[in-house]
Amino acid sequence: MSDTLTHLNQKGEAYMVDVGSKEITHRIAVAEGKVFMKTDTLDMIVEGRHKKGDVFATCRIAGIMAAKRCSDLIPLCHSLNLSSVSVDIQPHKNTQQDELSYVKIVSTCKLDAKTGVEMEALTAVSVACLTLYDMCKAVDKDMEIGEIRLMEKSGGRSGHYVYQSAK
């Protein structure tokens, strides 16, 4: 792995990396994030009692749309022709009084390309988490978004990566 920043030239100026000479490989990236909330808020979402409608369906669509628009949001990010984007939403209800419940959101992005798809997976998760927060902020202003990270990626020159917790 290189210790140099790939988006800066020798003068320290930002530029878009030239991937023209790289080989096309099958690439997959998986990212996850969590939205921590009161158990009552999670119950409202899961039971379909939210006045704004199906929160999870809206988050899923927002995440997919965000992955498709990643290059519009992240400077110097290549525009990619994604072959697949999935957003999986998993509610986790804590029964302990002092523990927050949470929703884990996992995005998987796939394509055959000359550059990786990690930013698309991370963007999908981030926007899906933000959408959940936006839809539920009126009933739970104490929600927290966190633990957004790349869980796994495969393909390309750097090979296979799996997140290893530093904890």
N, C-alpha and C positions, 0 to 999 in steps of 0.2 A: 504494500500500500504506500502511496506517495505522500510525503509530508508537505507538498506544495499545493497552493490554492489553484484550482484549475480554471477559475473564471477571471484571473488577473494576468495581464501580459507582463513582459519584462519591465515595463515602465510603471507597473502597479495600476494600470487602467483596466476597468471591467470590459469584458468581451464575451460573446457567446462562443462556447467551445465548438471547434470544427469536428464533427463526428463522421465526416464524409468517408474517411478511409477505414472506419471500423466495420466489422462484420455484422450482418444481421443475425441475431440470435433470439430464441424464445425467452422472454423475460416476464417474471412475475414478481410483484411486490405485495406484501401484506402489512398493513398498519392497523393500530388500534388506539382507542382513546376512551376515556370514561367521563360521564357526567354524574357527579355525586349530588344526591338530593334527599329530601325528607321522604320517609316511607309513604306518607299520605300522598305525596306528589306522584310517586311511582305507581301506587295503587290506582290513582285517578287515570293515569296514562294507560296502564295495562287493562283496566276495566272498561276503557272507551268512554269515560265520563268527561273528557275534555271538551269544552265548548267549541274549540277551534277544529275539532275533527280528529282524524287518525294521526297522532303525533309521529309514530314510528314510520308510517308510509311517507309522510312529508319529509322526514329526516333522510330516509333512504333515497328519495328522488333528489333532494338537495345534494347529497353526497355524490351521487352519480353525475349530476350536472356539473358539480365543482371539479371532479376529476377531468371531465371533458374540456373544461376551461382553464386548466392549471397554467398553461403558458400565458394566458391573459392576466394572471394574478401574480406569478412569480417572475421577477426580472431574470432574463437570460435563460429561461427554461425553454427547451425545445417543444414545438407543437408536435404532439404524437397522435398517431392513428390507433387508438385503443381498440383491441378486439373484444375485451370483456372488462366490465366493472361490476363488482357486487358489493353491497353494503349489508352486513349482517348485524342485527340489533338484538342484544341479549340483556333482559332485565335481571337484576340481582337484588332480591329483597333481603335486607338484614333484619333479623328479629331482635337483636340486642338494642336496648334503649339508647346507648351512647354511640352506636354505629350508624352511619348514613347508608342508605340504599344507593344503588347506582345502576346506570345503564352502560354496558360496554358496547362500543361500536367498532366493528372490524370491517375494513375494506380490503378487497383483493382486486388488483388491476393486472391485466395481462396484455401482451402484444408481442409481435415479432418486429424488432427494430434494432437500430444501431446505438441506442442510448436507453438508459434505465427508466423505470416507471415508478420509482420510489416517491417522487414528489407528488405524483397523481394520487397514489394511495394515501399519503399523509394529508393532502388537501381534501380528499373525500371525507376522511375521518374528521378533520377539523371543522369543515363546514356542516357536516351532519350533527356534530356536537353543538355548534353554535345555533343551529336551527332548533334543536331540542330546547336549548336555553331560551331562545327567543319565544318559542311557543308557550313555555311554562313559566316565564319570569313573573307574570302577574300573580301566580299562586305560590311561588317559592323563589324569592329573591336571593336566598342563601345558597343556591346551587353553585357548584364548582366544576369547572372543566379541568381535567388533568390527565396525566399519564399517557400523553400522546407520543407514540413512538413507532419506529419501523420494527416490525417483528421478524420479518423474513424477506429475503430477496434472492432471486436466482437469475442466472443468465449473465452474459457479458464477460468481459475480461477479468473482473474481480471475483467472479464465481459466486458460490453460495454463501449466504450470511444468515445466521439465526441469532436473534437477540438473546443475550446472556445478562440477566439482572446483576447489577453491581452490588446488590444488597446482600 
